[in-house]
Structures are given as structure tokens and as C-alpha cells.
Amino acid sequence: MAFFTQAVNVLKILVMAVGAGLGAWGVINLMEGYGNDNRATRS
């Protein structure tokens, strides 16, 4: 039973790490998108 408990804890850590990475990627994509909405800088 201890093996399963440890496996679940490792999976929780992996899921949190993947979620944090996707969240950071999303925030970066949002910030990059905001740079293109200024009409004066578009040519």
C-alpha cells in the first residue's frame, strides 16, 4: 500500500508541474499577444 501512496504523490507532483508549465506558457502567449494591438505600430 505504501507503494501506491508514493506513486500517487509522484503523480500529483507531475500533474502540478505540467499545469504550472502550461499556465506559464499561456501567460507568456497572452503577453506576446498584447504587443500587436497598437494601430500606430502596425504597418
PDB file of N, H, CA, C and O in Angstrom:
ATOM      1  N   MET A   1       0.818  -1.206   0.000  1.00  0.00           N
ATOM      2  CA  MET A   1       0.000   0.000   0.000  1.00  0.00           C
ATOM      3  C   MET A   1       0.860   1.267   0.000  1.00  0.00           C
ATOM      4  O   MET A   1       0.462   2.292  -0.553  1.00  0.00           O
ATOM      5  N   ALA A   2       2.023   1.191   0.614  1.00  0.00           N
ATOM      6  H   ALA A   2       2.346   0.357   1.063  1.00  0.00           H
ATOM      7  CA  ALA A   2       2.916   2.350   0.652  1.00  0.00           C
ATOM      8  C   ALA A   2       3.403   2.700  -0.755  1.00  0.00           C
ATOM      9  O   ALA A   2       3.627   3.867  -1.076  1.00  0.00           O
ATOM     10  N   PHE A   3       3.562   1.666  -1.587  1.00  0.00           N
ATOM     11  H   PHE A   3       3.380   0.718  -1.326  1.00  0.00           H
ATOM     12  CA  PHE A   3       3.996   1.928  -2.964  1.00  0.00           C
ATOM     13  C   PHE A   3       2.958   2.760  -3.702  1.00  0.00           C
ATOM     14  O   PHE A   3       3.303   3.708  -4.408  1.00  0.00           O
ATOM     15  N   PHE A   4       1.686   2.405  -3.540  1.00  0.00           N
ATOM     16  H   PHE A   4       1.406   1.635  -2.967  1.00  0.00           H
ATOM     17  CA  PHE A   4       0.618   3.141  -4.222  1.00  0.00           C
ATOM     18  C   PHE A   4       0.516   4.572  -3.707  1.00  0.00           C
ATOM     19  O   PHE A   4       0.269   5.498  -4.479  1.00  0.00           O
ATOM     20  N   THR A   5       0.704   4.747  -2.429  1.00  0.00           N
ATOM     21  H   THR A   5       0.905   3.995  -1.801  1.00  0.00           H
ATOM     22  CA  THR A   5       0.668   6.097  -1.849  1.00  0.00           C
ATOM     23  C   THR A   5       1.796   6.948  -2.422  1.00  0.00           C
ATOM     24  O   THR A   5       1.594   8.113  -2.765  1.00  0.00           O
ATOM     25  N   GLN A   6       2.973   6.363  -2.521  1.00  0.00           N
ATOM     26  H   GLN A   6       3.138   5.417  -2.243  1.00  0.00           H
ATOM     27  CA  GLN A   6       4.104   7.098  -3.084  1.00  0.00           C
ATOM     28  C   GLN A   6       3.872   7.380  -4.570  1.00  0.00           C
ATOM     29  O   GLN A   6       4.204   8.463  -5.051  1.00  0.00           O
ATOM     30  N   ALA A   7       3.311   6.424  -5.294  1.00  0.00           N
ATOM     31  H   ALA A   7       3.041   5.543  -4.903  1.00  0.00           H
ATOM     32  CA  ALA A   7       3.039   6.617  -6.719  1.00  0.00           C
ATOM     33  C   ALA A   7       2.021   7.741  -6.920  1.00  0.00           C
ATOM     34  O   ALA A   7       2.173   8.555  -7.831  1.00  0.00           O
ATOM     35  N   VAL A   8       1.001   7.792  -6.092  1.00  0.00           N
ATOM     36  H   VAL A   8       0.877   7.131  -5.352  1.00  0.00           H
ATOM     37  CA  VAL A   8       0.000   8.853  -6.196  1.00  0.00           C
ATOM     38  C   VAL A   8       0.630  10.201  -5.906  1.00  0.00           C
ATOM     39  O   VAL A   8       0.314  11.184  -6.575  1.00  0.00           O
ATOM     40  N   ASN A   9       1.513  10.267  -4.923  1.00  0.00           N
ATOM     41  H   ASN A   9       1.770   9.469  -4.379  1.00  0.00           H
ATOM     42  CA  ASN A   9       2.181  11.529  -4.610  1.00  0.00           C
ATOM     43  C   ASN A   9       3.067  11.987  -5.765  1.00  0.00           C
ATOM     44  O   ASN A   9       3.115  13.178  -6.072  1.00  0.00           O
ATOM     45  N   VAL A  10       3.766  11.054  -6.404  1.00  0.00           N
ATOM     46  H   VAL A  10       3.727  10.087  -6.154  1.00  0.00           H
ATOM     47  CA  VAL A  10       4.609  11.410  -7.545  1.00  0.00           C
ATOM     48  C   VAL A  10       3.739  11.912  -8.693  1.00  0.00           C
ATOM     49  O   VAL A  10       4.088  12.890  -9.354  1.00  0.00           O
ATOM     50  N   LEU A  11       2.614  11.252  -8.932  1.00  0.00           N
ATOM     51  H   LEU A  11       2.331  10.457  -8.395  1.00  0.00           H
ATOM     52  CA  LEU A  11       1.712  11.696  -9.999  1.00  0.00           C
ATOM     53  C   LEU A  11       1.148  13.075  -9.709  1.00  0.00           C
ATOM     54  O   LEU A  11       0.999  13.884 -10.624  1.00  0.00           O
ATOM     55  N   LYS A  12       0.833  13.355  -8.458  1.00  0.00           N
ATOM     56  H   LYS A  12       0.954  12.698  -7.714  1.00  0.00           H
ATOM     57  CA  LYS A  12       0.343  14.692  -8.092  1.00  0.00           C
ATOM     58  C   LYS A  12       1.389  15.750  -8.413  1.00  0.00           C
ATOM     59  O   LYS A  12       1.064  16.810  -8.948  1.00  0.00           O
ATOM     60  N   ILE A  13       2.643  15.462  -8.085  1.00  0.00           N
ATOM     61  H   ILE A  13       2.907  14.601  -7.650  1.00  0.00           H
ATOM     62  CA  ILE A  13       3.725  16.414  -8.356  1.00  0.00           C
ATOM     63  C   ILE A  13       3.878  16.622  -9.856  1.00  0.00           C
ATOM     64  O   ILE A  13       4.050  17.753 -10.311  1.00  0.00           O
ATOM     65  N   LEU A  14       3.817  15.534 -10.633  1.00  0.00           N
ATOM     66  H   LEU A  14       3.677  14.615 -10.264  1.00  0.00           H
ATOM     67  CA  LEU A  14       3.950  15.649 -12.084  1.00  0.00           C
ATOM     68  C   LEU A  14       2.808  16.462 -12.679  1.00  0.00           C
ATOM     69  O   LEU A  14       3.035  17.310 -13.542  1.00  0.00           O
ATOM     70  N   VAL A  15       1.590  16.212 -12.228  1.00  0.00           N
ATOM     71  H   VAL A  15       1.406  15.523 -11.526  1.00  0.00           H
ATOM     72  CA  VAL A  15       0.440  16.952 -12.751  1.00  0.00           C
ATOM     73  C   VAL A  15       0.551  18.429 -12.409  1.00  0.00           C
ATOM     74  O   VAL A  15       0.240  19.286 -13.237  1.00  0.00           O
ATOM     75  N   MET A  16       0.996  18.732 -11.186  1.00  0.00           N
ATOM     76  H   MET A  16       1.249  18.036 -10.514  1.00  0.00           H
ATOM     77  CA  MET A  16       1.160  20.137 -10.807  1.00  0.00           C
ATOM     78  C   MET A  16       2.248  20.806 -11.633  1.00  0.00           C
ATOM     79  O   MET A  16       2.105  21.964 -12.025  1.00  0.00           O
ATOM     80  N   ALA A  17       3.342  20.083 -11.903  1.00  0.00           N
ATOM     81  H   ALA A  17       3.458  19.142 -11.584  1.00  0.00           H
ATOM     82  CA  ALA A  17       4.431  20.655 -12.697  1.00  0.00           C
ATOM     83  C   ALA A  17       3.973  20.920 -14.131  1.00  0.00           C
ATOM     84  O   ALA A  17       4.281  21.969 -14.698  1.00  0.00           O
ATOM     85  N   VAL A  18       3.239  19.971 -14.715  1.00  0.00           N
ATOM     86  H   VAL A  18       2.990  19.119 -14.254  1.00  0.00           H
ATOM     87  CA  VAL A  18       2.739  20.170 -16.075  1.00  0.00           C
ATOM     88  C   VAL A  18       1.752  21.335 -16.105  1.00  0.00           C
ATOM     89  O   VAL A  18       1.785  22.156 -17.022  1.00  0.00           O
ATOM     90  N   GLY A  19       0.884  21.407 -15.115  1.00  0.00           N
ATOM     91  H   GLY A  19       0.857  20.740 -14.370  1.00  0.00           H
ATOM     92  CA  GLY A  19      -0.083  22.500 -15.048  1.00  0.00           C
ATOM     93  C   GLY A  19       0.598  23.852 -14.900  1.00  0.00           C
ATOM     94  O   GLY A  19       0.186  24.828 -15.527  1.00  0.00           O
ATOM     95  N   ALA A  20       1.631  23.915 -14.079  1.00  0.00           N
ATOM     96  H   ALA A  20       1.966  23.122 -13.570  1.00  0.00           H
ATOM     97  CA  ALA A  20       2.354  25.170 -13.907  1.00  0.00           C
ATOM     98  C   ALA A  20       3.058  25.569 -15.196  1.00  0.00           C
ATOM     99  O   ALA A  20       3.082  26.747 -15.555  1.00  0.00           O
ATOM    100  N   GLY A  21       3.626  24.599 -15.889  1.00  0.00           N
ATOM    101  H   GLY A  21       3.606  23.642 -15.597  1.00  0.00           H
ATOM    102  CA  GLY A  21       4.288  24.895 -17.158  1.00  0.00           C
ATOM    103  C   GLY A  21       3.306  25.403 -18.197  1.00  0.00           C
ATOM    104  O   GLY A  21       3.594  26.369 -18.904  1.00  0.00           O
ATOM    105  N   LEU A  22       2.149  24.760 -18.297  1.00  0.00           N
ATOM    106  H   LEU A  22       1.916  23.975 -17.723  1.00  0.00           H
ATOM    107  CA  LEU A  22       1.131  25.211 -19.260  1.00  0.00           C
ATOM    108  C   LEU A  22       0.600  26.588 -18.881  1.00  0.00           C
ATOM    109  O   LEU A  22       0.339  27.418 -19.752  1.00  0.00           O
ATOM    110  N   GLY A  23       0.441  26.833 -17.585  1.00  0.00           N
ATOM    111  H   GLY A  23       0.653  26.159 -16.877  1.00  0.00           H
ATOM    112  CA  GLY A  23      -0.020  28.146 -17.145  1.00  0.00           C
ATOM    113  C   GLY A  23       0.976  29.238 -17.493  1.00  0.00           C
ATOM    114  O   GLY A  23       0.590  30.309 -17.960  1.00  0.00           O
ATOM    115  N   ALA A  24       2.250  28.974 -17.267  1.00  0.00           N
ATOM    116  H   ALA A  24       2.564  28.103 -16.888  1.00  0.00           H
ATOM    117  CA  ALA A  24       3.284  29.961 -17.604  1.00  0.00           C
ATOM    118  C   ALA A  24       3.320  30.206 -19.107  1.00  0.00           C
ATOM    119  O   ALA A  24       3.478  31.344 -19.549  1.00  0.00           O
ATOM    120  N   TRP A  25       3.172  29.141 -19.894  1.00  0.00           N
ATOM    121  H   TRP A  25       3.042  28.216 -19.534  1.00  0.00           H
ATOM    122  CA  TRP A  25       3.162  29.267 -21.353  1.00  0.00           C
ATOM    123  C   TRP A  25       1.969  30.104 -21.803  1.00  0.00           C
ATOM    124  O   TRP A  25       2.095  30.933 -22.704  1.00  0.00           O
ATOM    125  N   GLY A  26       0.819  29.891 -21.181  1.00  0.00           N
ATOM    126  H   GLY A  26       0.716  29.218 -20.449  1.00  0.00           H
ATOM    127  CA  GLY A  26      -0.364  30.676 -21.507  1.00  0.00           C
ATOM    128  C   GLY A  26      -0.184  32.146 -21.185  1.00  0.00           C
ATOM    129  O   GLY A  26      -0.573  33.006 -21.975  1.00  0.00           O
ATOM    130  N   VAL A  27       0.395  32.442 -20.046  1.00  0.00           N
ATOM    131  H   VAL A  27       0.711  31.744 -19.404  1.00  0.00           H
ATOM    132  CA  VAL A  27       0.624  33.845 -19.668  1.00  0.00           C
ATOM    133  C   VAL A  27       1.596  34.496 -20.636  1.00  0.00           C
ATOM    134  O   VAL A  27       1.396  35.646 -21.028  1.00  0.00           O
ATOM    135  N   ILE A  28       2.641  33.787 -21.028  1.00  0.00           N
ATOM    136  H   ILE A  28       2.803  32.853 -20.710  1.00  0.00           H
ATOM    137  CA  ILE A  28       3.601  34.342 -21.989  1.00  0.00           C
ATOM    138  C   ILE A  28       2.923  34.611 -23.323  1.00  0.00           C
ATOM    139  O   ILE A  28       3.165  35.647 -23.942  1.00  0.00           O
ATOM    140  N   ASN A  29       2.070  33.685 -23.776  1.00  0.00           N
ATOM    141  H   ASN A  29       1.873  32.843 -23.273  1.00  0.00           H
ATOM    142  CA  ASN A  29       1.362  33.884 -25.035  1.00  0.00           C
ATOM    143  C   ASN A  29       0.418  35.080 -24.944  1.00  0.00           C
ATOM    144  O   ASN A  29       0.288  35.833 -25.909  1.00  0.00           O
ATOM    145  N   LEU A  30      -0.234  35.265 -23.814  1.00  0.00           N
ATOM    146  H   LEU A  30      -0.129  34.653 -23.030  1.00  0.00           H
ATOM    147  CA  LEU A  30      -1.118  36.423 -23.657  1.00  0.00           C
ATOM    148  C   LEU A  30      -0.317  37.719 -23.719  1.00  0.00           C
ATOM    149  O   LEU A  30      -0.733  38.680 -24.367  1.00  0.00           O
ATOM    150  N   MET A  31       0.831  37.746 -23.047  1.00  0.00           N
ATOM    151  H   MET A  31       1.170  36.965 -22.521  1.00  0.00           H
ATOM    152  CA  MET A  31       1.635  38.966 -23.038  1.00  0.00           C
ATOM    153  C   MET A  31       2.169  39.278 -24.431  1.00  0.00           C
ATOM    154  O   MET A  31       2.250  40.447 -24.810  1.00  0.00           O
ATOM    155  N   GLU A  32       2.534  38.258 -25.197  1.00  0.00           N
ATOM    156  H   GLU A  32       2.469  37.308 -24.889  1.00  0.00           H
ATOM    157  CA  GLU A  32       3.009  38.492 -26.560  1.00  0.00           C
ATOM    158  C   GLU A  32       1.883  39.020 -27.430  1.00  0.00           C
ATOM    159  O   GLU A  32       2.119  39.844 -28.314  1.00  0.00           O
ATOM    160  N   GLY A  33       0.677  38.563 -27.195  1.00  0.00           N
ATOM    161  H   GLY A  33       0.486  37.894 -26.477  1.00  0.00           H
ATOM    162  CA  GLY A  33      -0.454  38.998 -27.996  1.00  0.00           C
ATOM    163  C   GLY A  33      -0.792  40.455 -27.781  1.00  0.00           C
ATOM    164  O   GLY A  33      -1.262  41.121 -28.703  1.00  0.00           O
ATOM    165  N   TYR A  34      -0.562  40.969 -26.573  1.00  0.00           N
ATOM    166  H   TYR A  34      -0.181  40.428 -25.824  1.00  0.00           H
ATOM    167  CA  TYR A  34      -0.907  42.358 -26.288  1.00  0.00           C
ATOM    168  C   TYR A  34      -0.002  43.345 -27.023  1.00  0.00           C
ATOM    169  O   TYR A  34      -0.354  44.519 -27.140  1.00  0.00           O
ATOM    170  N   GLY A  35       1.132  42.910 -27.511  1.00  0.00           N
ATOM    171  H   GLY A  35       1.417  41.956 -27.416  1.00  0.00           H
ATOM    172  CA  GLY A  35       2.028  43.810 -28.217  1.00  0.00           C
ATOM    173  C   GLY A  35       1.567  44.148 -29.616  1.00  0.00           C
ATOM    174  O   GLY A  35       2.123  45.052 -30.240  1.00  0.00           O
ATOM    175  N   ASN A  36       0.568  43.453 -30.128  1.00  0.00           N
ATOM    176  H   ASN A  36       0.116  42.719 -29.621  1.00  0.00           H
ATOM    177  CA  ASN A  36       0.159  43.636 -31.517  1.00  0.00           C
ATOM    178  C   ASN A  36      -1.120  44.444 -31.676  1.00  0.00           C
ATOM    179  O   ASN A  36      -1.658  44.514 -32.781  1.00  0.00           O
ATOM    180  N   ASP A  37      -1.623  45.053 -30.615  1.00  0.00           N
ATOM    181  H   ASP A  37      -1.186  44.997 -29.717  1.00  0.00           H
ATOM    182  CA  ASP A  37      -2.902  45.747 -30.721  1.00  0.00           C
ATOM    183  C   ASP A  37      -2.779  47.254 -30.828  1.00  0.00           C
ATOM    184  O   ASP A  37      -3.777  47.967 -30.722  1.00  0.00           O
ATOM    185  N   ASN A  38      -1.573  47.745 -31.036  1.00  0.00           N
ATOM    186  H   ASN A  38      -0.762  47.166 -31.122  1.00  0.00           H
ATOM    187  CA  ASN A  38      -1.388  49.188 -31.191  1.00  0.00           C
ATOM    188  C   ASN A  38      -1.414  49.518 -32.674  1.00  0.00           C
ATOM    189  O   ASN A  38      -0.559  49.048 -33.425  1.00  0.00           O
ATOM    190  N   ARG A  39      -2.386  50.321 -33.112  1.00  0.00           N
ATOM    191  H   ARG A  39      -3.081  50.703 -32.502  1.00  0.00           H
ATOM    192  CA  ARG A  39      -2.533  50.631 -34.530  1.00  0.00           C
ATOM    193  C   ARG A  39      -1.368  51.429 -35.084  1.00  0.00           C
ATOM    194  O   ARG A  39      -1.023  51.285 -36.257  1.00  0.00           O
ATOM    195  N   ALA A  40      -0.760  52.263 -34.265  1.00  0.00           N
ATOM    196  H   ALA A  40      -1.041  52.380 -33.312  1.00  0.00           H
ATOM    197  CA  ALA A  40       0.324  53.132 -34.753  1.00  0.00           C
ATOM    198  C   ALA A  40       1.565  52.310 -35.118  1.00  0.00           C
ATOM    199  O   ALA A  40       2.326  52.705 -36.001  1.00  0.00           O
ATOM    200  N   THR A  41       1.775  51.177 -34.451  1.00  0.00           N
ATOM    201  H   THR A  41       1.156  50.856 -33.733  1.00  0.00           H
ATOM    202  CA  THR A  41       2.987  50.409 -34.721  1.00  0.00           C
ATOM    203  C   THR A  41       2.789  49.422 -35.878  1.00  0.00           C
ATOM    204  O   THR A  41       3.762  48.851 -36.372  1.00  0.00           O
ATOM    205  N   ARG A  42       1.559  49.218 -36.308  1.00  0.00           N
ATOM    206  H   ARG A  42       0.769  49.681 -35.907  1.00  0.00           H
ATOM    207  CA  ARG A  42       1.310  48.290 -37.426  1.00  0.00           C
ATOM    208  C   ARG A  42       1.608  48.983 -38.743  1.00  0.00           C
ATOM    209  O   ARG A  42       1.341  50.175 -38.899  1.00  0.00           O
ATOM    210  N   SER A  43       2.165  48.234 -39.695  1.00  0.00           N
ATOM    211  H   SER A  43       2.382  47.266 -39.568  1.00  0.00           H
ATOM    212  CA  SER A  43       2.442  48.839 -40.997  1.00  0.00           C
ATOM    213  C   SER A  43       1.794  48.023 -42.100  1.00  0.00           C
ATOM    214  O   SER A  43       1.912  48.371 -43.275  1.00  0.00           O
TER     215      SER A  43
END
